[in-house]
Amino acid sequence: MSFTDTEKTDIRRFCGYPVFGGQPVQAFGDCFFAQDGTLESRLDSLQAGEEAVIRTAYLASLQQLEADIVGTRVNLDTDEAAVWKHNRREQADREALFDSWRRRLCGFLGIAPGPALGDGGLSLVV
């Protein structure tokens, strides 16, 4: 079973790549990174077991980790309440964990992290 468009969008996003757009051939436009094509090729040629790992181990976990980061907003207005003390690094800690799992997904796919994930080592195809 192939990835749905939504799953592919999430994979691109989690790997740090920008939106794919609606062009039929993505090698055209303002800029195109060689890694974009590698990622798309990998997504279209994975074995069923590899897709299952991405769905169950990576997408499910990354969606939860991302939601947890947004969830830190509920404690932003409270520094201390009775014996409970707010972890002032909670958001940064959660973002680091999220980014770590994003990089693991890139590693599993055999691609460099995209520009939004930093240090992608991308090359521009002109």
LUMNU-225076 format. One record per residue: residue in three letters; x, y, z of N, C-alpha, C in turn; residue number from 1. Coordinates in Angstrom, 3 decimals, decimal comma. Atoms other than C-alpha are relative to their C-alpha. Layout:
REM residues N
+--------+----------+----------+----------+----------+----------+----------+----------+----------+----------+------+
: marlum :      n.x :      n.y :      n.z :     ca.x :     ca.y :     ca.z :      c.x :      c.y :      c.z : guti :
+--------+----------+----------+----------+----------+----------+----------+----------+----------+----------+------+
:    ALA :        X :        Y :        Z :        X :        Y :        Z :        X :        Y :        Z :  NUM :
...
+--------+----------+----------+----------+----------+----------+----------+----------+----------+----------+------+
//
This chain:
REM residues 126
+--------+----------+----------+----------+----------+----------+----------+----------+----------+----------+------+
: marlum :      n.x :      n.y :      n.z :     ca.x :     ca.y :     ca.z :      c.x :      c.y :      c.z : guti :
+--------+----------+----------+----------+----------+----------+----------+----------+----------+----------+------+
:    MET :    0,844 :   -1,191 :    0,000 :    0,000 :    0,000 :    0,000 :    0,883 :    1,246 :    0,000 :    1 :
:    SER :   -0,779 :   -1,235 :    0,104 :    1,398 :    3,379 :   -0,992 :   -0,426 :    1,001 :    1,064 :    2 :
:    PHE :    0,332 :   -1,074 :   -0,926 :    1,515 :    6,400 :    1,246 :   -1,097 :    0,874 :   -0,599 :    3 :
:    THR :    0,998 :   -0,967 :    0,445 :   -1,448 :    8,754 :    1,053 :    0,693 :    1,343 :   -0,203 :    4 :
:    ASP :   -0,567 :   -1,340 :    0,175 :   -0,866 :   12,368 :    0,009 :    0,261 :    0,653 :    1,357 :    5 :
:    THR :   -0,164 :   -0,580 :   -1,335 :   -1,345 :   13,387 :    3,636 :    1,219 :   -0,582 :    0,697 :    6 :
:    GLU :   -1,172 :    0,621 :   -0,606 :    1,244 :   10,879 :    4,831 :    1,281 :    0,522 :   -0,639 :    7 :
:    LYS :   -1,187 :   -0,538 :    0,681 :    3,715 :   12,065 :    2,185 :    0,274 :    1,437 :    0,442 :    8 :
:    THR :   -0,159 :   -1,382 :   -0,462 :    3,103 :   15,673 :    3,227 :    0,618 :    0,020 :    1,392 :    9 :
:    ASP :   -0,559 :    0,065 :   -1,347 :    3,788 :   14,780 :    6,867 :    1,447 :   -0,462 :   -0,019 :   10 :
:    ILE :   -1,379 :    0,487 :    0,084 :    6,939 :   12,847 :    5,947 :    0,915 :    1,114 :   -0,487 :   11 :
:    ARG :   -0,815 :   -1,123 :    0,500 :    8,273 :   15,773 :    3,901 :    0,195 :    1,037 :    1,099 :   12 :
:    ARG :   -0,014 :   -1,029 :   -1,052 :    7,393 :   18,196 :    6,705 :    0,900 :   -0,431 :    1,147 :   13 :
:    PHE :   -0,815 :    0,487 :   -1,109 :    8,943 :   16,040 :    9,429 :    1,469 :   -0,097 :   -0,385 :   14 :
:    CYS :   -1,393 :    0,076 :    0,464 :   12,099 :   15,602 :    7,322 :    0,588 :    1,388 :   -0,255 :   15 :
:    GLY :   -0,502 :   -1,367 :    0,133 :   12,369 :   19,396 :    7,056 :   -0,045 :    0,570 :   -1,397 :   16 :
:    TYR :    0,087 :   -0,478 :    1,375 :   11,450 :   19,831 :    3,396 :   -1,219 :    0,882 :   -0,188 :   17 :
:    PRO :    1,128 :   -0,902 :    0,240 :    9,207 :   22,614 :    2,078 :   -1,125 :   -0,701 :   -0,755 :   18 :
:    VAL :    1,153 :    0,557 :    0,705 :    5,827 :   22,057 :    0,478 :    0,404 :   -0,423 :   -1,407 :   19 :
:    PHE :   -0,328 :    0,599 :    1,289 :    5,881 :   20,020 :   -2,710 :   -0,612 :    0,786 :   -1,155 :   20 :
:    GLY :    0,660 :   -0,772 :    1,052 :    3,443 :   22,135 :   -4,707 :   -0,816 :   -0,872 :   -0,924 :   21 :
:    GLY :    0,890 :    0,722 :    0,893 :    1,127 :   21,167 :   -7,525 :    0,546 :   -0,225 :   -1,391 :   22 :
:    GLN :   -0,568 :    0,196 :    1,329 :    3,520 :   21,008 :  -10,465 :    0,160 :   -1,487 :   -0,284 :   23 :
:    PRO :   -0,127 :    1,416 :    0,319 :    3,491 :   17,655 :  -12,265 :    1,438 :   -0,500 :    0,043 :   24 :
:    VAL :   -1,417 :    0,364 :   -0,068 :    7,305 :   17,622 :  -12,513 :    0,660 :    1,002 :    0,929 :   25 :
:    GLN :   -0,488 :   -0,900 :   -1,041 :    8,953 :   19,030 :   -9,421 :    1,412 :    0,531 :   -0,228 :   26 :
:    ALA :   -1,356 :   -0,470 :    0,252 :   12,374 :   19,662 :  -10,977 :    0,012 :    1,398 :   -0,605 :   27 :
:    PHE :    0,083 :   -1,336 :    0,564 :   11,156 :   23,029 :  -12,228 :   -0,472 :    0,965 :    1,069 :   28 :
:    GLY :    0,448 :   -0,992 :   -0,960 :   10,402 :   26,249 :  -10,436 :    1,179 :    0,802 :    0,498 :   29 :
:    ASP :   -1,027 :   -0,886 :   -0,528 :   12,367 :   28,706 :   -8,330 :    1,246 :   -0,760 :    0,430 :   30 :
:    CYS :   -1,156 :    0,794 :   -0,388 :   14,592 :   26,070 :   -6,800 :   -0,448 :   -1,430 :    0,233 :   31 :
:    PHE :    0,271 :    1,418 :   -0,179 :   14,784 :   22,329 :   -6,618 :    1,251 :   -0,633 :    0,569 :   32 :
:    PHE :   -1,134 :    0,644 :   -0,624 :   17,036 :   20,377 :   -4,302 :    0,046 :   -1,463 :   -0,417 :   33 :
:    ALA :   -0,157 :    1,396 :    0,406 :   18,436 :   17,017 :   -5,377 :   -0,605 :   -0,946 :    1,027 :   34 :
:    GLN :    0,557 :    0,852 :   -1,052 :   17,367 :   15,580 :   -2,018 :   -1,517 :   -0,110 :   -0,097 :   35 :
:    ASP :    1,450 :    0,075 :    0,182 :   13,727 :   16,428 :   -2,820 :   -0,344 :   -1,178 :   -0,901 :   36 :
:    GLY :    0,242 :    1,086 :    0,939 :   13,858 :   14,050 :   -5,770 :    0,331 :   -1,355 :    0,611 :   37 :
:    THR :   -0,369 :    1,246 :   -0,662 :   15,637 :   11,394 :   -3,704 :   -1,090 :   -0,417 :    0,982 :   38 :
:    LEU :    1,072 :    0,302 :   -0,962 :   12,989 :   11,623 :   -0,990 :   -1,237 :   -0,521 :   -0,718 :   39 :
:    GLU :    1,202 :    0,427 :    0,729 :   10,131 :   11,350 :   -3,500 :    0,190 :   -1,393 :   -0,598 :   40 :
:    SER :   -0,286 :    1,313 :    0,565 :   11,788 :    8,386 :   -5,204 :   -0,070 :   -1,079 :    1,071 :   41 :
:    ARG :    0,033 :    0,973 :   -1,099 :   12,247 :    6,617 :   -1,875 :   -1,433 :   -0,253 :    0,457 :   42 :
:    LEU :    1,378 :    0,161 :   -0,469 :    8,654 :    7,266 :   -0,819 :   -0,827 :   -0,840 :   -0,962 :   43 :
:    ASP :    0,759 :    0,743 :    1,008 :    7,392 :    5,769 :   -4,071 :    0,499 :   -1,424 :   -0,208 :   44 :
:    SER :   -0,556 :    1,323 :    0,285 :    9,585 :    2,659 :   -3,942 :    0,291 :   -0,837 :    1,246 :   45 :
:    LEU :   -0,224 :    0,770 :   -1,223 :    9,538 :    1,431 :   -0,348 :   -0,746 :   -1,324 :   -0,024 :   46 :
:    GLN :    0,684 :    1,272 :   -0,172 :    8,642 :   -2,126 :    0,487 :   -1,093 :    0,170 :    1,057 :   47 :
:    ALA :    1,134 :   -0,091 :   -0,927 :    5,446 :   -2,760 :    2,474 :    0,460 :    0,037 :    1,457 :   48 :
:    GLY :   -0,514 :    0,015 :   -1,373 :    7,396 :   -3,542 :    5,648 :    0,642 :    1,321 :    0,391 :   49 :
:    GLU :   -0,630 :   -1,302 :   -0,269 :    9,372 :   -0,298 :    5,358 :   -1,062 :    1,081 :    0,182 :   50 :
:    GLU :    1,107 :   -0,952 :   -0,166 :    6,168 :    1,692 :    4,887 :   -0,654 :   -0,174 :    1,363 :   51 :
:    ALA :    0,629 :    0,278 :   -1,299 :    4,725 :   -0,008 :    7,960 :    0,825 :    0,585 :    1,139 :   52 :
:    VAL :   -0,865 :   -0,576 :   -1,030 :    7,740 :    1,039 :   10,054 :   -0,183 :    1,514 :    0,045 :   53 :
:    ILE :    0,163 :   -1,457 :    0,027 :    7,352 :    4,643 :    8,910 :   -1,355 :    0,394 :    0,584 :   54 :
:    ARG :    1,342 :   -0,325 :   -0,523 :    3,610 :    4,623 :    9,652 :   -0,087 :   -0,194 :    1,509 :   55 :
:    THR :    0,213 :    0,327 :   -1,413 :    3,786 :    2,968 :   13,056 :    1,051 :    0,587 :    0,933 :   56 :
:    ALA :   -1,060 :   -0,468 :   -0,893 :    7,154 :    3,963 :   14,500 :    0,271 :    1,490 :   -0,138 :   57 :
:    TYR :   -0,382 :   -1,397 :    0,194 :    7,766 :    7,353 :   12,945 :   -1,180 :    0,960 :   -0,060 :   58 :
:    LEU :    1,090 :   -0,963 :    0,135 :    4,571 :    9,084 :   11,820 :   -0,828 :    0,107 :    1,281 :   59 :
:    ALA :    0,815 :   -0,026 :   -1,218 :    2,576 :    8,086 :   14,902 :    0,737 :    0,716 :    1,128 :   60 :
:    SER :   -0,783 :   -0,622 :   -1,072 :    5,369 :    9,112 :   17,273 :    0,225 :    1,482 :   -0,256 :   61 :
:    LEU :   -0,267 :   -1,410 :    0,318 :    6,203 :   12,345 :   15,464 :   -1,246 :    0,864 :    0,141 :   62 :
:    GLN :    1,237 :   -0,761 :   -0,165 :    2,575 :   13,448 :   15,394 :   -0,268 :    0,262 :    1,480 :   63 :
:    GLN :    0,198 :   -0,180 :   -1,439 :    2,354 :   12,891 :   19,164 :    1,021 :    0,976 :    0,579 :   64 :
:    LEU :   -1,037 :   -0,907 :   -0,501 :    5,676 :   14,632 :   19,844 :   -0,287 :    1,441 :   -0,400 :   65 :
:    GLU :    0,339 :   -1,345 :    0,457 :    4,568 :   17,618 :   17,754 :   -1,160 :    0,565 :    0,819 :   66 :
:    ALA :    1,141 :   -0,442 :   -0,809 :    1,255 :   17,808 :   19,632 :    0,446 :    0,333 :    1,426 :   67 :
:    ASP :   -0,504 :   -0,274 :   -1,348 :    3,162 :   17,649 :   22,936 :    0,677 :    1,366 :    0,083 :   68 :
:    ILE :   -0,640 :   -1,323 :    0,016 :    5,181 :   20,725 :   21,940 :   -1,060 :    1,088 :    0,083 :   69 :
:    VAL :    1,088 :   -0,978 :   -0,030 :    2,003 :   22,661 :   21,237 :   -0,677 :   -0,013 :    1,370 :   70 :
:    GLY :    0,635 :    0,130 :   -1,307 :    0,606 :   21,334 :   24,520 :    0,714 :    0,719 :    1,125 :   71 :
:    THR :   -0,718 :   -0,715 :   -1,062 :    3,296 :   23,144 :   26,516 :   -0,611 :    1,371 :    0,264 :   72 :
:    ARG :    0,620 :   -1,314 :   -0,167 :    1,223 :   26,291 :   26,050 :   -0,842 :    0,090 :    1,261 :   73 :
:    VAL :    0,873 :   -0,042 :   -1,173 :   -1,022 :   25,288 :   28,957 :    0,750 :    0,362 :    1,269 :   74 :
:    ASN :   -0,776 :   -0,317 :   -1,201 :    1,820 :   25,798 :   31,452 :    0,788 :    1,297 :   -0,110 :   75 :
:    LEU :   -0,808 :   -1,209 :    0,189 :    3,257 :   29,022 :   30,068 :   -0,348 :    1,110 :    0,988 :   76 :
:    ASP :    0,403 :   -1,072 :   -0,912 :    1,311 :   31,169 :   32,509 :    0,249 :   -0,339 :    1,467 :   77 :
:    THR :   -0,217 :    0,415 :   -1,382 :    2,287 :   29,219 :   35,650 :    1,440 :   -0,442 :    0,178 :   78 :
:    ASP :   -1,379 :    0,379 :   -0,287 :    5,797 :   29,034 :   37,056 :    0,045 :   -0,978 :    1,157 :   79 :
:    GLU :    0,000 :    0,859 :   -1,177 :    4,905 :   27,352 :   40,339 :   -1,403 :   -0,019 :    0,590 :   80 :
:    ALA :    1,296 :    0,146 :   -0,642 :    1,752 :   25,998 :   41,998 :    0,120 :   -1,067 :    1,075 :   81 :
:    ALA :   -0,186 :    0,904 :   -1,144 :    1,935 :   24,441 :   45,475 :    1,379 :   -0,660 :   -0,118 :   82 :
:    VAL :   -1,297 :    0,668 :    0,084 :    4,680 :   21,789 :   45,239 :    0,453 :   -0,199 :   -1,442 :   83 :
:    TRP :   -0,332 :    0,173 :    1,415 :    4,582 :   21,654 :   41,421 :    0,800 :    1,197 :   -0,480 :   84 :
:    LYS :   -0,812 :   -1,058 :    0,607 :    7,292 :   23,642 :   39,648 :    0,109 :   -0,284 :   -1,485 :   85 :
:    HIS :   -0,050 :    0,096 :    1,457 :    7,272 :   24,307 :   35,935 :    1,423 :   -0,236 :   -0,475 :   86 :
:    ASN :   -1,289 :    0,215 :    0,651 :   10,153 :   22,944 :   33,873 :    0,151 :    1,106 :   -1,043 :   87 :
:    ARG :   -0,155 :   -1,146 :    0,905 :   11,291 :   26,157 :   32,198 :    0,581 :   -0,415 :   -1,350 :   88 :
:    ARG :   -0,569 :    0,490 :    1,258 :   13,037 :   24,086 :   29,530 :   -0,927 :   -0,998 :   -0,691 :   89 :
:    GLU :    0,891 :    1,020 :    0,538 :    9,992 :   21,940 :   28,769 :   -0,139 :    0,095 :   -1,514 :   90 :
:    GLN :    0,183 :   -0,120 :    1,446 :    9,368 :   23,334 :   25,295 :    1,290 :   -0,314 :   -0,740 :   91 :
:    ALA :   -1,289 :    0,267 :    0,659 :   13,060 :   23,279 :   24,351 :    0,345 :   -1,489 :    0,063 :   92 :
:    ASP :   -0,261 :    1,438 :   -0,134 :   13,396 :   19,722 :   25,694 :   -0,868 :   -0,795 :   -0,963 :   93 :
:    ARG :    0,919 :    0,708 :    0,894 :   10,339 :   18,580 :   23,734 :    0,388 :    0,228 :   -1,470 :   94 :
:    GLU :   -0,423 :   -0,280 :    1,371 :   11,565 :   20,310 :   20,557 :    1,251 :   -0,798 :   -0,354 :   95 :
:    ALA :   -1,223 :    0,781 :    0,255 :   14,965 :   18,612 :   20,889 :   -0,340 :   -1,474 :   -0,231 :   96 :
:    LEU :    0,419 :    1,388 :    0,175 :   13,283 :   15,206 :   21,272 :   -0,698 :   -0,184 :   -1,349 :   97 :
:    PHE :    0,713 :    0,027 :    1,281 :   10,997 :   15,937 :   18,308 :    0,989 :    0,034 :   -1,159 :   98 :
:    ASP :   -0,992 :   -0,112 :    1,071 :   13,938 :   17,020 :   16,120 :    0,884 :   -1,243 :   -0,087 :   99 :
:    SER :   -0,781 :    1,233 :   -0,004 :   15,898 :   13,938 :   17,172 :   -0,736 :   -1,098 :   -0,764 :  100 :
:    TRP :    0,789 :    1,007 :    0,712 :   13,078 :   11,691 :   15,933 :   -0,156 :    0,354 :   -1,468 :  101 :
:    ARG :    0,064 :   -0,422 :    1,398 :   12,793 :   13,758 :   12,746 :    1,270 :   -0,424 :   -0,723 :  102 :
:    ARG :   -1,279 :    0,398 :    0,597 :   16,484 :   13,129 :   12,082 :    0,093 :   -1,519 :   -0,144 :  103 :
:    ARG :    0,023 :    1,466 :    0,113 :   15,981 :    9,412 :   12,777 :   -0,798 :   -0,435 :   -1,225 :  104 :
:    LEU :    0,796 :    0,306 :    1,195 :   13,272 :    9,349 :   10,102 :    0,830 :    0,253 :   -1,249 :  105 :
:    CYS :   -0,870 :   -0,289 :    1,144 :   15,683 :   11,020 :    7,667 :    1,040 :   -1,098 :   -0,162 :  106 :
:    GLY :   -0,985 :    1,068 :    0,054 :   18,295 :    8,424 :    8,560 :   -0,589 :   -1,302 :   -0,515 :  107 :
:    PHE :    0,659 :    1,220 :    0,458 :   15,849 :    5,568 :    8,032 :   -0,258 :    0,062 :   -1,500 :  108 :
:    LEU :    0,264 :   -0,178 :    1,425 :   14,953 :    6,999 :    4,619 :    1,288 :    0,163 :   -0,811 :  109 :
:    GLY :   -1,275 :   -0,157 :    0,697 :   18,624 :    7,547 :    3,781 :    0,139 :    1,329 :   -0,715 :  110 :
:    ILE :   -0,086 :   -1,337 :    0,595 :   18,263 :   11,250 :    3,068 :    0,559 :    0,983 :    1,022 :  111 :
:    ALA :   -0,466 :   -1,070 :   -0,883 :   19,820 :   14,397 :    4,472 :   -1,203 :    0,763 :    0,532 :  112 :
:    PRO :    1,083 :   -0,846 :   -0,508 :   17,611 :   16,507 :    6,747 :   -0,208 :    1,201 :   -0,916 :  113 :
:    GLY :    0,329 :   -1,137 :    0,864 :   15,829 :   19,240 :    4,803 :    0,365 :    1,330 :    0,617 :  114 :
:    PRO :   -0,402 :   -1,329 :   -0,451 :   16,439 :   22,975 :    5,110 :   -0,678 :    0,447 :    1,294 :  115 :
:    ALA :    0,707 :   -0,411 :   -1,209 :   13,816 :   23,451 :    7,842 :    0,506 :   -0,736 :    1,235 :  116 :
:    LEU :   -0,561 :    0,755 :   -1,122 :   15,607 :   20,872 :   10,004 :    1,449 :    0,388 :    0,246 :  117 :
:    GLY :   -1,355 :   -0,503 :   -0,170 :   18,979 :   22,525 :    9,506 :    1,065 :   -0,989 :   -0,406 :  118 :
:    ASP :   -1,164 :    0,787 :    0,393 :   22,314 :   21,266 :    8,241 :   -0,378 :   -1,136 :   -0,942 :  119 :
:    GLY :    0,429 :    1,018 :    0,944 :   20,687 :   19,474 :    5,371 :    1,040 :   -0,394 :   -1,022 :  120 :
:    GLY :   -1,025 :    0,323 :    0,982 :   23,778 :   19,564 :    3,188 :   -0,584 :   -0,171 :   -1,398 :  121 :
:    LEU :    0,707 :    0,137 :    1,272 :   21,554 :   20,129 :    0,151 :    0,755 :    0,680 :   -1,132 :  122 :
:    SER :   -0,596 :   -0,639 :    1,167 :   22,717 :   20,925 :   -3,323 :   -1,096 :    0,467 :   -0,931 :  123 :
:    LEU :    0,984 :   -0,591 :    0,896 :   20,853 :   23,109 :   -5,764 :    0,225 :   -0,520 :   -1,415 :  124 :
:    VAL :   -0,079 :    0,442 :    1,391 :   20,096 :   21,665 :   -9,196 :   -0,484 :    1,149 :   -0,858 :  125 :
:    VAL :    0,353 :   -1,164 :    0,823 :   20,109 :   24,432 :  -11,782 :   -0,261 :   -0,430 :   -1,415 :  126 :
+--------+----------+----------+----------+----------+----------+----------+----------+----------+----------+------+
//
